[in-house]
Amino acid sequence: MAKTMPMSRFIQNYNQHLVEAERTDDTLVLEQRGGRPSWVLESARRAEATSEATRLLSNALAALVHDEMLLSSYVTRLLDELPWVGFLPEVDRASFVTEAAEALRACASVGRFTALVVLIEDWRNTADVWSDPELAANLLEGVPDPLDQPV
């Protein structure tokens, strides 16, 4: 569970808050003022467990998406979590799920998930284009005057 508090309050009695977090196995979310980022403080044991679970699940998901029958079922269930995937053409849905699973696996191996977030955002933007049939049709049309030829 996460317990949120101002960073200043944590600093004033950090030992007391750490002892309590150890006892309850809570994660501490430390908020700062002035638009500065919040910080998350958790025990090394808890962070290692999360990392290990993420690696295990990402490897399982990567294996799952390479089985055609399981992939189709997974894509269907993914629509509950990411409804925008429904705007993608069926072949792109499978591509998204496969790419996301492989990116998750790679990110879990290094413990940094920025690349996964970028990939998901790129696919969400693609789904946004497909959600507008007129825009999608315009983008599928050929370019009448090739851009690499002088006019």
C-alpha positions in Angstrom: 0.0 0.0 0.0 1.2 3.6 -0.6 1.2 6.3 2.0 1.4 9.9 0.7 2.9 12.7 2.8 4.6 16.1 2.2 8.4 15.7 1.9 8.8 18.3 4.7 6.9 16.1 7.1 8.9 13.1 6.2 12.2 15.0 6.7 11.1 16.2 10.2 10.5 12.7 11.4 12.1 10.4 8.8 13.2 7.7 11.3 9.6 7.4 12.6 8.2 7.2 9.1 10.8 4.6 8.0 10.1 2.4 11.0 6.4 2.6 10.3 6.9 1.8 6.6 9.0 -1.2 7.5 6.4 -2.5 9.9 3.5 -2.1 7.4 5.5 -2.7 4.2 4.1 0.5 2.8 5.6 2.5 0.0 6.0 6.2 0.9 5.1 8.8 -1.7 6.8 12.1 -0.8 5.2 15.2 -2.3 7.1 18.4 -2.9 5.9 21.9 -3.3 6.2 24.3 -6.3 5.4 21.7 -9.0 8.5 19.7 -8.2 8.2 15.9 -8.7 7.0 13.5 -6.0 9.3 10.8 -4.9 8.5 7.1 -4.1 10.4 5.5 -1.3 10.2 1.7 -0.7 12.3 -1.0 0.7 14.9 -2.7 -1.4 13.2 -6.0 -0.8 9.9 -4.6 -2.1 11.6 -3.0 -5.2 13.4 -6.3 -6.0 10.2 -8.3 -5.7 8.4 -5.9 -8.1 11.3 -6.1 -10.5 11.4 -9.9 -10.4 7.6 -10.1 -10.9 7.8 -7.7 -13.8 10.5 -9.7 -15.5 8.6 -13.0 -15.0 5.3 -11.5 -16.3 6.9 -9.8 -19.2 8.6 -13.0 -20.3 5.3 -14.9 -20.0 3.5 -12.3 -22.0 6.2 -12.3 -24.7 5.8 -16.1 -25.0 2.0 -15.7 -25.1 1.9 -13.3 -28.1 3.8 -15.7 -30.3 0.9 -18.2 -30.1 -1.7 -17.3 -32.7 -4.7 -18.6 -30.7 -3.6 -17.0 -27.5 -2.7 -13.7 -29.3 -6.2 -13.4 -30.7 -7.8 -14.0 -27.3 -5.4 -11.6 -25.6 -6.1 -8.8 -28.1 -9.8 -9.2 -27.4 -9.3 -8.9 -23.7 -6.9 -6.0 -24.0 -9.8 -3.9 -25.4 -11.2 -3.7 -21.8 -8.0 -2.1 -20.6 -7.1 -0.1 -23.7 -10.4 0.6 -25.6 -8.6 2.7 -28.2 -6.9 -0.5 -29.6 -10.3 -1.2 -31.2 -9.7 1.6 -33.7 -6.7 -0.2 -35.1 -7.1 -2.5 -38.0 -7.0 -6.1 -36.9 -3.5 -6.8 -38.3 -2.2 -3.7 -36.4 -3.8 -4.8 -33.2 -1.7 -8.0 -33.3 1.4 -5.9 -34.2 0.8 -3.6 -31.3 0.4 -6.4 -28.8 3.5 -8.2 -30.0 5.6 -5.0 -30.1 4.3 -4.0 -26.6 5.1 -7.4 -25.1 8.6 -7.4 -26.6 9.2 -3.8 -25.4 7.9 -4.7 -22.0 10.3 -7.6 -21.8 13.3 -5.5 -22.9 12.3 -2.7 -20.5 12.0 -5.1 -17.6 15.5 -6.4 -18.3 17.0 -3.0 -17.8 14.5 -1.7 -15.2 13.5 1.4 -17.2 10.1 1.6 -18.9 10.3 4.9 -20.9 10.5 3.0 -24.2 7.3 1.1 -23.5 5.5 4.3 -22.6 6.7 5.9 -25.9 5.6 2.8 -27.9 2.1 2.8 -26.4 1.7 6.6 -27.0 2.8 6.1 -30.7 0.2 3.3 -31.1 -2.5 5.4 -29.3 -1.8 8.2 -31.8 -2.1 5.8 -34.7 -5.5 4.6 -33.3 -6.5 8.3 -33.1 -5.9 8.6 -36.8 -7.9 5.5 -37.5 -10.8 6.8 -35.4 -11.4 9.5 -38.0 -12.4 7.7 -41.2 -12.0 10.8 -43.3 -8.5 11.5 -42.0 -7.5 7.8 -42.4 -8.8 7.7 -46.0 -6.9 10.9 -46.8 -3.7 9.4 -45.4 -4.1 6.2 -47.4 -4.4 8.0 -50.7 -1.4 8.3 -52.9 0.4 11.6 -53.2 -0.5 13.1 -56.6 2.8 14.9 -57.1 5.8 13.0 -55.7 7.6 15.1 -53.1 11.0 14.2 -54.4 10.5 15.7 -57.9 11.0 19.3 -58.7 7.8 21.2 -59.8 
